[in-house]
Amino acid sequence: MRVRAGFTLIEMLVVITAIALLVGILLPALAGARTAASRVLCLSNQRQMMLAATLYTDAHGGHFMPALYTDFAREPARRVAWDYAEVYTSRGVRIEPGPLWAGTDAGDAMQCPSMMGGDNWTLASSGSGREPRTGYNYNTSYLGGPTVGPDPAHPSGDGPRWGIDGEPLSITARLGEVGDPSWTVVFGDGGFSTLDGVLGANKFMRAPRRGTRDSDVGRAAHGAGAQAFLHGGMSNAVLADGHARSFRTAHRETYPEAVPLLLTGTGFLSAGNGLYDLSAGR
């Protein structure tokens, strides 16, 4: 009589239990590795952005690019932010690369790999849809400023002032004005809520309290310009000297009006404005 070999029920249960235990051990490790890889890629993106910003300053008398200006003198009219520009055509709004990339496609360097939501600026300003890549914001409180101006033709200040080369004159800070380049943030992970309630990116970084170029917003808007702590509870930023690093502590000390706009998982990189301003030291 031939006896067929096989697994008993108890043996199968032991094997299944062992596999389940292995999966339970490996999944957190894999998730941690994925988070670490995303954080490293994000740091690399921000270093590329700072390199592009440095090249911009070299070509513009040491000035950083403006955070935002409108140009209604040109045909077609456009609203230009540091990363992308909205061009108003007869067929609708077209999105183009902004001054940071000098008209070239930045590619994936403008997309934070951990940012799943879209940008909130394009939708809020034009309702025309999302920008192709998002995730980062730019120090508007001290470096970029809201507009280029004022111009006599635009009393509100929302318009460019023109130089002899036909380009808008910048009121932005100069790289040489930064007192401690190793301790002044230029770009970071921006976090705010999109219209569908998902954590998305703002593009205008604000210090916890009013900076020298915050004339365009009230106190509440500082909560909307905070940073997102996306990478395993950390937030990436690149400093003016070109080095990028991760910050663990989300500071939430700001104006009372701004606190409601500080979503879970967002905050500022320093308790005061020390990481954002141009002064030397911390």
C-alpha positions in Angstrom: 0.0 0.0 0.0 1.4 3.4 -1.0 1.3 6.3 1.5 1.0 9.7 0.0 3.2 12.4 1.8 1.7 15.7 2.6 1.3 18.5 5.1 -0.9 18.1 8.1 -3.3 20.9 9.1 -1.2 21.8 12.1 1.9 22.1 9.9 0.1 24.4 7.4 -1.1 26.6 10.2 2.5 26.8 11.6 3.8 27.8 8.1 1.0 30.4 7.6 1.7 31.9 11.1 5.4 32.1 10.3 4.7 33.9 7.0 2.4 36.3 8.7 5.0 37.1 11.4 7.6 37.7 8.7 5.3 40.0 6.8 4.5 41.9 10.0 8.2 42.4 10.6 9.1 43.3 7.1 6.3 45.7 6.2 7.3 48.4 8.7 10.9 48.1 7.5 9.9 48.5 3.9 7.6 51.4 4.7 10.5 53.0 6.6 12.9 52.5 3.7 10.3 54.0 1.3 9.9 57.0 3.5 13.7 57.5 3.8 14.1 57.2 0.0 11.4 59.8 -0.5 13.0 62.1 2.0 16.4 61.8 0.3 14.9 62.4 -3.2 13.1 65.5 -1.8 16.4 66.8 -0.4 18.0 66.3 -3.8 15.2 68.2 -5.5 15.6 71.2 -3.2 19.4 71.3 -3.8 18.6 71.5 -7.5 16.2 74.3 -6.8 18.8 76.2 -4.8 21.3 75.8 -7.6 18.8 77.3 -10.1 18.1 80.1 -7.6 21.8 80.8 -7.4 22.1 80.9 -11.2 19.2 83.4 -11.2 20.9 85.7 -8.7 24.1 85.6 -10.8 22.1 86.8 -13.8 20.0 89.5 -11.9 22.5 91.6 -9.9 22.5 89.3 -6.9 18.7 89.5 -6.5 16.5 86.5 -5.8 13.5 86.0 -8.1 10.2 87.7 -7.1 7.7 85.5 -5.4 4.8 86.9 -7.5 4.1 89.7 -9.9 1.5 90.5 -12.5 2.3 91.6 -16.0 -0.6 93.1 -17.8 1.5 95.2 -20.1 2.6 92.0 -22.1 0.3 90.3 -24.6 -1.0 87.9 -23.5 -1.2 89.1 -19.8 0.3 86.8 -17.2 0.6 86.3 -13.5 4.1 85.2 -12.6 5.0 83.3 -9.5 8.5 82.1 -8.7 7.9 78.6 -10.0 5.1 78.8 -12.6 3.3 81.5 -14.6 -0.3 81.7 -15.5 -0.7 83.0 -19.1 -4.1 84.3 -19.9 -5.0 83.5 -23.5 -8.2 83.6 -25.4 -8.4 79.8 -25.0 -8.0 79.9 -21.3 -5.1 79.9 -18.8 -1.9 78.2 -19.8 0.7 77.2 -17.2 4.4 77.9 -18.0 7.6 77.6 -16.0 8.4 80.6 -13.9 11.5 82.7 -13.5 13.3 80.2 -11.3 13.9 77.9 -14.3 14.5 80.7 -16.9 11.9 79.3 -19.3 13.1 75.7 -19.1 11.2 72.7 -17.8 12.2 71.9 -14.2 11.0 68.4 -14.5 10.5 66.3 -11.4 12.7 68.6 -9.3 9.5 70.7 -8.6 7.5 67.7 -7.3 7.9 66.6 -3.7 7.6 62.8 -3.8 5.7 62.7 -0.6 3.1 65.4 -1.5 -0.1 63.6 -2.7 -2.3 66.7 -2.8 -2.2 69.4 -5.5 -1.4 73.1 -5.3 -3.9 75.4 -3.8 -2.7 78.6 -5.6 -3.8 77.8 -9.2 -7.2 76.8 -8.2 -7.7 79.7 -5.9 -6.5 82.3 -8.4 -8.0 81.1 -11.6 -10.0 77.9 -11.1 -8.2 76.6 -14.2 -6.8 73.4 -12.7 -3.7 72.2 -11.0 -0.1 73.0 -11.8 1.9 70.1 -13.2 4.1 69.7 -10.2 3.9 70.9 -6.6 5.1 70.4 -3.1 7.5 73.3 -2.4 7.3 76.9 -1.2 9.7 79.9 -1.3 10.6 82.3 1.5 8.3 85.1 0.7 8.5 86.8 4.1 12.1 87.9 3.6 13.5 86.9 0.2 10.8 87.0 -2.5 8.3 89.6 -1.6 4.7 89.5 -3.1 5.1 91.8 -6.1 7.5 93.9 -8.2 6.6 97.5 -7.9 5.0 99.8 -7.1 4.4 101.2 -10.5 2.5 104.5 -11.2 0.2 102.6 -13.6 -0.6 100.1 -10.8 -1.3 102.1 -7.6 -2.1 99.0 -5.7 1.4 97.7 -6.1 0.2 94.6 -8.0 2.2 95.3 -11.1 5.8 95.4 -12.4 8.2 98.4 -12.5 10.3 98.2 -15.6 14.0 98.5 -16.0 16.0 99.7 -19.0 16.3 96.2 -20.3 12.5 95.8 -20.4 12.4 93.4 -17.5 10.7 94.0 -14.2 12.9 95.5 -11.5 13.1 93.3 -8.5 12.5 94.5 -4.9 13.7 91.1 -3.7 16.5 90.5 -1.3 20.1 90.0 -2.6 21.9 86.8 -1.8 24.8 89.0 -0.5 22.4 90.5 2.1 21.9 87.1 3.8 23.8 87.4 7.1 24.2 83.7 7.7 23.5 81.7 4.5 23.8 78.4 6.5 20.8 79.5 8.6 18.4 81.2 6.2 15.8 78.9 4.5 15.1 79.5 0.9 12.8 76.6 -0.2 10.9 74.0 1.8 8.0 71.5 1.9 4.9 73.7 1.8 1.7 72.5 3.4 -1.8 73.8 3.3 -5.3 72.4 2.6 -6.6 72.2 -1.0 -10.2 72.8 -1.8 -11.0 69.1 -1.5 -9.7 69.0 2.0 -6.5 67.0 1.2 -3.1 68.3 2.4 -1.7 70.1 -0.5 1.1 72.6 -1.1 1.2 76.4 -0.8 4.0 78.1 -2.7 4.5 81.1 -0.5 6.5 80.4 2.6 5.8 82.7 5.5 7.7 83.1 8.8 5.8 82.7 12.0 5.5 86.4 12.3 5.5 89.3 9.9 8.7 89.7 7.8 10.0 92.6 5.9 8.2 91.6 2.7 4.9 90.5 4.1 3.0 93.6 3.2 0.6 91.7 1.0 -1.0 89.5 3.7 -2.7 89.8 7.1 -1.6 88.0 10.2 -3.8 84.9 9.6 -2.1 84.1 6.3 1.1 83.1 8.2 -0.7 79.9 9.1 -1.3 79.1 5.4 2.4 79.6 4.7 3.7 77.0 7.1 5.7 73.9 6.3 4.5 70.4 5.9 6.2 67.6 7.9 5.8 64.9 5.3 8.8 62.7 5.6 8.3 60.5 8.6 7.4 63.5 10.7 10.2 65.6 9.3 10.2 68.6 6.9 12.9 69.3 4.4 14.3 72.7 3.6 17.3 74.1 1.7 19.4 76.9 3.1 21.0 79.8 1.2 24.4 78.2 1.3 23.0 75.3 -0.8 22.8 72.6 1.9 19.5 70.8 2.4 18.5 69.3 5.7 15.5 67.8 7.5 13.8 69.4 10.5 12.0 67.4 13.1 10.2 69.9 15.3 7.1 71.6 14.0 6.9 75.0 15.8 3.4 76.4 16.1 4.0 79.7 17.9 2.4 82.4 15.7 -0.4 84.9 15.7 -3.7 83.6 17.2 -5.4 84.4 13.9 -3.0 82.0 12.1 -3.4 79.0 14.3 -6.7 77.8 12.7 -4.8 77.5 9.4 -2.1 75.3 10.9 -3.2 71.9 9.9 -2.1 68.7 11.6 1.4 67.8 10.3 2.3 71.5 9.6 4.3 74.1 11.4 7.2 76.4 11.2 10.9 75.5 11.2 11.9 77.8 14.0 10.1 79.2 17.1 10.6 82.7 15.8 11.7 84.2 12.6 15.4 83.3 13.0 15.5 80.7 10.3 13.7 82.9 7.8 15.2 86.4 8.2 18.5 87.8 6.9 20.2 88.4 10.2 23.4 86.6 11.1 23.1 84.0 13.9 20.1 82.1 15.1 
